[in-house]
Amino acid sequence: MSMRVARLMPIAVLAVAAGGAAVASAQAPARETVTALLNGKKVTVDYGRPALGGRSVKELLAQLPANRIWRAGVNEATTLTTESDVVIGGKKVAAGKYTLYIYAPESASYELVVNRDLGVPVRGDRMWPHYSDYETIKDKEVARIPLKSVAPATPMDRFLIGLAPAKAGASSITLTWPPSDSRLPRGPLLRAGAVAVLPAIGLGLQLYFSRHYPQPPLFGDPAGYYNTGLRFREAAARLGAGEALAPVFASVRGLFYLLGVGTVFAVLDTVRPGGVGFFRDVMAVFNVAAMLGAFALARRLSGSFAGGIAALVLCAGYATFSVQTGRLYPDPITSALLVWAAALYADAVGLGSARRMAAAGALLGLALIVRAQVLEYMVAVTVLVLAVTAGAWARSGNGRRLVLALLLGLAPALCLWAGIRWAVGPRDDVVRMGQVTFRPSYPFGFWQQLETDGWTGPYRFKQDPFYRAMEARARAGESDLLRSRARQALFTVRYVAARPRESLLLVLDNAYRLYDRPANDYKWDYPYPYAAQVTVHRIVVVLGVAGAAWFAAEQPALAGVFLVPLALAVLHGLVFPWPRYNVPAMPILLASAGALLARIALWRPWREPRTRRRVLTVAAPAAATLLLAWALRARLPEAARVGHALGLLLVLALPFVSIALAGGRRRATAWMAGGVLALLFAAHVARDRRWHETTTRLGGDVAGVEQTIRLSPESLGRLRAAPEAFVVFDLTVPRGDLQGATVEVGDRSFPGGALVPTIPRLRESTATGGRDRRAYPQWWALRLDPAVLPASAAAPLRVRLTVPAGSEATLRGDRFAGQDRDYEGPSLGDWPHYAALKIEYDGDYRTPVRVPLASVGTTSAVLLSSGERVALAGVHRVRVVVPGTNEGWLDWESGSVGPKGGVLVWAAYTGTRGEAELRPAGASTLRFPLGAREDFDVSADGWRLCYRAEPPRQDRAYGEYVLFAPPPRAAGPLPLRVSYRAGLSQEPMFFVIDRRASSADLVHAARRCGVTGNVVDGAARIADAAHNNYPEDTGRWSVSAVY
């Protein structure tokens, strides 16, 4: 039995210095065990893996002791264990356990030294053996074997010992640590160029986007931050002018919660007053700083320049840096501060540097002052983590020193925050700006959004079901409930406990959705399509989590690098998800992903057939399962859903399986991290009501679609009797224009322009970014004329939509077992099943619902441009909707009308869209427009309504109405009613009579309508004004039935 020995020239030289620089075991660099089988007997080497960390060979040569001995690793002694006698380089070594050293003279061949003395592992701050003391165990040497130099097979920055698989009873031991990665630029200038070019590309992409794409105005929270900065500037100017401190301080003390971000905007505005474009350029520079921070962090984690470059490549192509900066949130600043804090923390752990740890704490504190909304939460998480891990870091003096340095670094920010809390006192200036985080009125969290799929927005303040339930409990006897925080907390626990399954799934899904998509509020396809952005983002997140598992296994203290991403996931799991809030954590995950890619690429076992076979045992079933699910999606959709989920879980498992193959502590951390990610994914799949969604692209080969809806006699009767109904199509129209399309309902045709988009005016999420709301996924509606309904239930209702050549549109549909019984998918846009916030997550404002269908069956087909009709197994989302609770009205009486009739005059505010019906004395209906800014004149059955527009008042249409009444059945006051229906819209509608209009103005309007005689007060008494303002008075529209 023999063992060959090979050596790479720079190994011994570099490892000596790394061993001397190592810190206590709580912060130990990577430790690894390699094993080979020789004739069925194990040979094992266990060693610590130091990293070059950017240091030069000359630097490290100078640190060698006089005896030129190092331990072939770092921290605990490197050991060789063999179960049988072996021959190493011609020297016999008996079965047993030994320590390994390298003799590295300045000008002679290096030698591998095998010693019987097992040494003393590192304890606390003490390192052993001291290299200068090797002479004390030299007499226990078993063998010195000359090492030969070979070309490096695996260039890397972190030291590696390899044992090749045995062949013919022989193996080889290879010690690898070249001075640089031979596949990357070697010279300092070339390396600096590589580091400079990638961030420059990232900056160029950002600047191009900000100058060539529509940018949102300063609005919402950033506008509040900017105005706060202006207030601080004014206060500083007043102090500079000699005004007393007390009144100046009093004028801004209520804004001190926003001191950090307000100061940022104050400084920017001082440099370039009102320069919003300049503000964006500065934020782009901070994004570049974040990219460089990701490079520094990835280089430290991976121990290689390649890891840093991989992270920079990911950062340069990460679209969020470009498309999200225009919103002018301070996230670029906090991102840069947090990733540099993480890099300094990793440096401090690796080098045992208290100074760097203090700097990491200071940057973390500064980031939290800028983003003060999460300051107290993050401080609480940090303290909790330190308390839980005290058993690890408190054992060693070095661990205690580093933790103390971290807390000292945080101290200035904490002291400043305590002062801010004192300064603000009872003032609520920031709360009035909408920053309720600093002073919540009642418990805020996911329990408020259980009915809205986890999204905040549909309910106004104190109108959500949770608060209504708390109010009801208070009225039922707990009188102190609305005043006691403790009682409210207890009520919240009971409220959640009564809904355990939906609460747990929502929390997990919220955490998943926070990192599921990149922050890209307006879904710009820049610098590459949005769908590809989502794919890249998900890959980065999975690799980032896998990297966290790898590096935390190598060095447990490095888990602190990932505190911010983890804490944000927990926070938003308990509150609500929003991709915008993952921005501060993404540079850290980008760094982790880049470091992992470099580590795996340079990992020697990765090139071994056995390792690849093991990975293939996961990859092959994943691919096969996904292909099978794709094949079954039409015939067995539920089985395909399970297969698709299992396939994706196997894909998610790939990086974690790769890590687990390294063995040791990596296996446990890989399964733990992978298990958590799988749990979040499973919760998302379990809650997903759009898993069965299909798409049909109209245009090109597909000229149109057809939907056939079968109705029972009862359902046909109810549909015919409905006050109004709409045919709706779930479409995405890229240009927002269906003018050339044709809609056929029954035996009648309608132009595409008759289809109306139903998305509300969610300005913050659409128009402010320069996006046309008509291009977003939504229902396009056509009012259904009852005359087109089939004469009997024996005939179905047939609906067709065709588009001309060259047009584009995408119609969605569904394929699942219950598609004839239920509609399941995005809501019809009815309240409360939509959220403006959600549009920034997936581009669709509608939350998922399940509604029973009033029809008895549905069949769908596509119409090819060749004229062929192809039936589908699924169904199009082409439905008939009957809305409910969407009517507003106003009842009133005029003054007395004589037997010969008369002229009634009144004034009213109206808006903002649509038509209303005037029914005088229950007679014929007069239809007229709401929100009219111009005169109009309508008549029917002897009645005439003349409108004379006035200039808008309070931005509302205003004018006088002159009604010519024929002789009534009986003299006296005339009852009148104006009514309107909102359709499938949330936009306001109202008809409000102005009782304060002057008589002169009313008479003048009558004269303009041709009246020469007397006029009657048209609004002498209001009978019912409780429903004349939609949606405030009436409630938003709901769904009465779906066919």
Buried (B, 14 or more C-beta within 10 A) or exposed (E): BBBBBBBBBBBBBBBBBBBBBBBBBBBBBBBBBBEBEBEEBEBBBBBBBBBBBBBEBEEBBEBBBEBBBBBBBBBBBBBBBBBBEBBBBEBEBEEBEBBBBBBBEEEEEBBBBBBBBBBEEBEEEEBBBEBEEBEEBBEEBBBBBBBBEEEBEBBBBBBBBBBBEBEEEBBBBBBBBBBBBEEBBEEEEEBEEBBEEBBEBBBEBBBEBBEEBEBBEBBBBBBBBBBBBBBBBBBBEBEEEEEEEEEBEEBBBBBBBBBBBBBBBBEBBEEEEEEBEBBBBBBBBBBBBBBBBBBBBBBBBBBBBBBBBBBBBBBBBBBBBBBBBBBBBBBBBBBBBBBBBBBBBBBBBBBBBBEBBBBBBBBBBBBBBBBBBBBBBBBEBBEEBBEEBEEBBEBBEBBBBBBBBBBBBBBBBBEBBEEBEEBBEEBBBBBEBEBBBBEEEBBBBBBBBBBBBBBBBBBEEEEBBBBEBBBEBBEEEBEEBBEEEEBBEEBBEEBBEEEEEEBEBBBBBBBBBBBBBBBBBBBBEBBEEBEEBBEBBBEBBBBBBBBBBBBBBBBBBBBBBBBBBBBBBBBBBBBBBBBBBBBBBBBBBBBBBBBBBBBBBBBBBBEBEEBBEBBEEBBEEBBEBBEBBEEBBEEBBEEBBBBBBBBBBBBBBBBBBBBBBBEBBBBEBBBBBBEBBBEBBBBBBEBBBBBBBBEBEBBEEBBBBBBBBBBEEEBBEBBEEBEBBBBBBBBBBEEBBBEBBBBBBBEEEBEBEBBBBBBBEBEBBBBBBEBBBBBBBBBBBBBBEEEBBBEEBEEBBBBBBBBEEEBBBBBBBBBBEBBEEBBBBBBBBBBBBBBBBBBBBBBBBBBBBEBEBBBBBBBBBBBBEEEEEEEBEBBBBBBBBBBBBBBBBBBBBBBEBEEEBBBBBBBBBBBBBBEBBBBBBEBBBBEBBBBBEEEEEBEEEEBBBBBBBBEBEEEBBBBBBBBBBBEBEEBBBBBBBBBBBBBBBBBBBBBBBBEEBEEEBBBEBBEEBEBEEEBBBBBBEEEEBEBBBBBEBBBBBBBBBBB
